[in-house]
């Protein structure tokens, strides 16, 4: 006989630990199983430590670029050892806080690998022996990991993932970044600010594939001004590792010209793979697509009583999506009124400088859906607050359908991630352009540009010319 539990959660990343907290609130007996540290990739090796390094290097960049300072600014540099200690300190504080809350909620935490059986039994093998949990409900939250290329696999030294990139003891002289998604651009920005020669290679026609083309085209221009070498439509065919680094060879699809780049290190940031290879105790029994677990709108799998959330179910691989999934799955598993997921207003952000944030449909997606969308764009060159910040490289774009309801928004600006919730609410609640403009925005702020973009969509902007 196994140990009885109301809910067993496999995976302690953002979705997993939040699911455990919610289940504990509902007075369920909960076991959370993960072979790694609680917090998963996001807190330990991804979102949080990346933002710490972005903040520290942003300070350095701002000091070096401020035109009104006097003195030997060129002598200012980061103490990389202290930066790395600070990064780990932030991570440890967050992880310890989460563990404290889980323990206060009487959540059992088991550090081990877990394997599922179709009868909702979870098998855990520890140095002390095997334990079997008989769960009323199981929630799978095993997350994802960086994907490699067929001819180029991470070795943790020369060919690295974002995990190793966060922990480098020394700043490399040159770095080749494969993939111009959020991870590649954030890590590339960090090391470019530190003086690394950074080259970003993307196989698709634009950076941040799938994002609003007008917005990311402007963002790409800013990156190039910052010294990032960004190339799109670059197909890598071969890689050679030698004593002084890696050489990548391939074809530029746009020009039909061969290319060759050499770097001290290569960062793999071209997608992620779900962690499902070692999930089953025997043959896989959950419906899957390329390793991602298939779920219905309530996040239940094809096996009744087994749910899956976060990166492991595919879609947009975002920590806040996993948080949202967790609440839906736990409430359904606990027998509360049925909830379903709705990703129509799922925001995303890239924490470069300026930041990029987006929610809802892009202009290209609206066109593909046959929606006669109208758009309003307000450039930061016309924002008083942006001028005071010397940060006019950016824009706010708002999209609306035929009934003037907001269906998408895209921001290139400092603090874009902090502004996008207003627009997320607009998309989620179906606000009209007039309602979006009717909000009283504080002056002077960058967020004033949201109302102006809404006005511009109807050619009624007040601080720029209308067509």
N, C-alpha and C positions, 0 to 999 in steps of 0.2 A: 504494500500500500504506500502511496506517495503522500506528501504533505499537502493538505487542502489549502487553497487560496481562492479568494474572490476574483482577483485580477493578478496576472503575472505579466510584467512588461519586460520585453527582451530588447535591450539597447538603452543606454543612459545618456544619449545626446539631448538636445533641446526638447524634442518632442517626448522622448522617454521620461526624462525627469519631471517635466511639467505634467505629463499624464499621471505619474505617481503622486504628485502633489494634489492634483484634482481628485484622484481616487481616494486619497487619504481624507480629504475634506468631506467626501461622501460616506466616510466611516466604513470603507471597504478594507478587507485584509489584502495587503499589497506586498509583492516582492518585485524588486527591480534588479535585473541581472545584466551585467556588462563586464567584459574582460578588461576594459580600459577604465580610465578615470571618468567619474561622473562629469557631465557637461559635454562629452564627446568632442568631435572635431571642432565644432563652433567655438566653444569656450577655450579649449586647450590648444588647438592648432589652427584655428581659422579666424572667425569673425573678430573675436575680442583681441587676441594678440596682434592681428593685422592692424586693427584700428589704433592700438597703442603705438606701433611703429610709424603709422601714417601721421599721427599727431606729433610725435617727437621730431620726425624729419620735416614736417610742415613748419615747425618753429624755426628750424635751421634755415629752411628756404626763405621764410619771411624776413628773418634777420639779415640774411645775405642780400636780399632783394630790396630792402627798404632804402629809399633814396634820401631820406632826411636824417639818417644817422651819421655820426662822425666817429673817427677813430679806426683802429685796425680791425674792421669787420671781417676781413679775410682770414684772420687768425681764429675766428670762432669755429668750433667743430664739436661734434657729438662724441661723448665718451661712450663708445659702442658697448663696452663691458657693462657700464652702468645702465645703459638703455636695455640691454638684455636682462639684467637683473630686475629692472623695473617692470618689464614685460611679464616675467615669470611671477613677480609679486602680485600683479593685478590678477593674473590667472588663478593663482593659489587662493587669493582672497575670495574670488567668486565661487570657485569650486568648494571651498570650505563652508561658505555661506549656504550653498545649495544642500550640501550633505547635512549641515546642521538642521535645516528646515525639514528635510526628509526624515531624519531621525526623530525630530520633535513630532512629526506626523505618524510615527510608528511604522514607517516604511522599512521593510527588511531590504538591505542592500547586499547583494552577493557578487563578488568579483570573480567571475569565471566565464567561460564560454558556455552558451546554451544551445541546445538543439531541440527542435519541435517534433512532436508526434501528432498525427491527424486527430487523435482523441483529446487534444488540448493538454496533453502532458508535456512538461518541459523538463528535459534531462540536463542536469548540470554535473560536470565532473571536476572535482576540486582535489587538491593534494590529500584532503582528509577522506576522500571517497566520493561515490556517486550519490546525488540527491535527485529525487523526482518530485516535481510539483504537479499536482492535479488541479488545474485551474478551471474555474467556471468560465472565465474569459481570458484571452491572451491578446496582447497588443504588441505587434512587431514594430520596432523603431531602430533598426540596425544601421540606418544611414547609408553613406556612400563614401567612396575614396577616389583619389585622382586616377584617371585613366592614362595609360601609356600609348605609344604607337607600336605597330607590329615589329618595327626594327629598332625601337628605342625604349628601353625600360628604365625606370628609376633605380639608381644604385645608392642614393642617399649621400653621395659625395660630389660627383661631377654632374650627374643627371639627377635633378632634385624635383621634389614636389613642393607645394606651399608649406608643408610641415617642416622640411629641412630649411627652406628659405627663411623661415622665421627665426631659426636658431643658429644661423651661420656665425662662427666665431670671428671671422674676418670678412670685411666687405670686398666682394670680388671686383676685379678691374673691368670685366666685361661679362654681360649676361644676355643669353639668347632666350627669349620668352616665346614658347609655342602656344598660341591661342590668345586672342584679344578679347576675352571675356572679362568679367569682374575681377577674378583672381589674378589673371595676367597683368591687367592694367594697374591694379592696386600694388602688386608686388613690384612691377616695373617702375612705378612712380616712387616707391620707397627707395629703391636702390639708385635710381637716377638722381634723386636729391642728395644722395651720399657720394656722388661722383662717379658711379659706375656707368660705363658705356652700355646702354640698354637698347636692344633691337627686338621688336615685337613682330612675330610672323603669324598672320591669320589666313586660313585657306578661303574663307568666305569673303564676299565683296565689301563688307563693312566691319568695323569694330563693334563689339557688343551685338552680335548677330541676333536678329529678331526685334531689335529696338527701333524706335522712330528714326528714319534715315536722316531727316533734316537736322535733328538734334545731335545725333552722334557724329555727323559730318562736321558740325561746328566744334564738338568736343575733340575730335581728332586733330583739328587745326591747332587747338590749344596745346595738346600733348606735344605736337611737333615743335611748337614755340618753346616748350619746356625742355626740349632736347631729347625726347623719346623718339627713336627711329621706328616708325610704325608702317608696316607694309601689309596690304591686303591682297587677296587672291594669290597667295604663296603656297604652293603644294610642295611639301617636303617629301623627298623620295628616298633619301639615304642619310645616314649619320655615321661619322667615324670618330671614335674616342681615342685620344692620344695623351701623352704626358702633360701637355699644356692646355688641355680642354677638349672641346668638341667642335667638329666641323659639320654643318648641315648643308646638304645640297638638294636642289629641287628645281621646280619650274614656276615662273610667274605666269599664271593663267591669263592675266590681263595683256601682257606683252609678248607671250610665247618665248620669253628669254630665260635661259638657265641662270640660276643664282648659286652663290656659295658664301656662307657666313661662318665665322669662327668666334667662339666665345669660351671664356674660362669655365663657365657653368651654363647649363641649360635647365630652364624651368619648364616642367610639363604642366600646362594649364589648359589643355584641350579637352575638357569634358570630365565627367566622373562616372564611376561604375557603382552599382548597388552592392551592398554587402549581404549577399544571399548565398554564396557558395557553400558555406559551412553551417547553414541555418537548420537543415533537416537531419533528423535521426533516421536515416534511411533515404529512400527515393523521395524527391520533391513531390508534394501533394497540393501545393497552392498554384493557382493559375498565374503564369508569369509571362512577361514580354521583355525579351532581351535581359533577363535577370531581375527586372522590376516587377514587384508584386501587383497584380490587378486587384482593384477594389471597386465597390459600388459607391453610390453617393453618400452612404452612411459610413464609409470606410471599412465595411466588413468584406472579407475575402470570400472565395467560393466555399470555404469551410465555415459553417455557422459557429459563431463564438470566437473566431480569430479575426482580429482587425490589423490593419497596417497603416502607418502614418509616416509623413516626412519624406526624406529623400528616397527611401526604399520603394515608394510607389511612383516615382518619376514625376513628370511635370516640371515646374520650376523648383529648383533645388535651393530653397530659402529657409533659413532658421525660423522666421516668423510664420511661414506656411506650416512648418512642423508644429509650432506652438498652437496655431489655430486647429490643425488636424487633431492634436492631442485632446483638446477640450471636446470636440465633436465625438471622437471615438470613445472616450471615457464615459461621457454622458449616455451614449448609446449602449455601451457595455454594462453600465449600471442600471439600465432599465428605465431611465428618465424618458420623457417624451422625445420621439425620434428627431434627430438633427441631421442635416446634410451639409456637405461642403459647397461653397460657392466661391469660385476663384475669379469672378468677373472683376472684382476690385482688389486684386492682389498686387500691392505695390512692390517695387524693387528699388535698390539704390546701389550705386558704385561710389566708394568713398575716396575718390581721387580729388584733385583740386583744379578746377571746380568739381563739385560732386555732380553725379547724374542720377536723377530719380524719375520713375515712370509708373503709371498706373493705367489700367484699361487698355483700349485699343490704340494701335499706332495708325497713322494715316494710311499706310499700306494695307493693314488688316481691314480697316473700314472699307477701303476701295474693293478689296477682295470679297467682302461680304455684301457688296452692292449698296452700301450706305452712302448717301450723298452728304458726306461730312463737310462741315465748315470748320476752319481753324483760325485761331487768333494767336499771333506771336508778338511778344513784347521783349525787345532786346534790353539787356542790362545796361547798355550804353546810355539809355534814357532814365535809368534809376538813380535817384539822388543818393540813396544808401550805398549802391554799388560804387558810385564815384568816390564816396568818402572812404571806402574800403580798398580803393584801387583794384577793383575786381569786376571789370566791365565785360569780360569775356564770358558771355552766357546769354540765356534766354529762357522764357517760360512760354510754353505752347499749350493751348487748350483746344480740344476737339469736341464738337457737338454734332448731334444728328439733325434730321430735318425738323424735329420739334424743339430744337434748341437745347435738348438735354445733354449734359456733359457725358461723353463716352470714353474720354481718354485725356491724359495730360502728361507732359514731359518737361522736365526742368534741367537745365544746365546752369548751375549757380553754386556759390558757397552755401553750405547748409541746406542743399536741396532735399536731403533726407528728412530734415526737420519741417520742411514746408509741404511735403507731399501728403501728409495726413488730411489736410483741408481738401485736397483734390480727390483723395481716396474716398472721403465722405461724399463728395459731390457725385462721383461715379457710382458709389454704392447705393445712394439714395435717389439717384436720378434727378439731381438738381439742374435747374436751367441756367443758362448763361447769366440771365438777369439776377437770379438768386445768388449765384456765385459772386457777382459784382456787388450785391446789396450788403455783403458782410463789411463791417467797418474794420479796415486793416490799420494797424498802428503805423504812424509816420514818425520818422523815416525807417522803413524796413524793406527788405527785399521782397517780402510777401505781398506788398502793395502791387507788385507786378502781376499777381494772380488776377486781381480784379481788372487790371488794364488789359491783360490778354483776353479775358472774357469779353470786354468791350470791343477789342480789336476784331474779334470774330464777326461782329455785326457792324464793323467800320464806324465805331463810336468812341474809339480811344481818345483820351484827353491829353496824354503826354507824348504822343507820337503822331505823325501824319497818318491820315486814313486814305485808302485808295479812292 
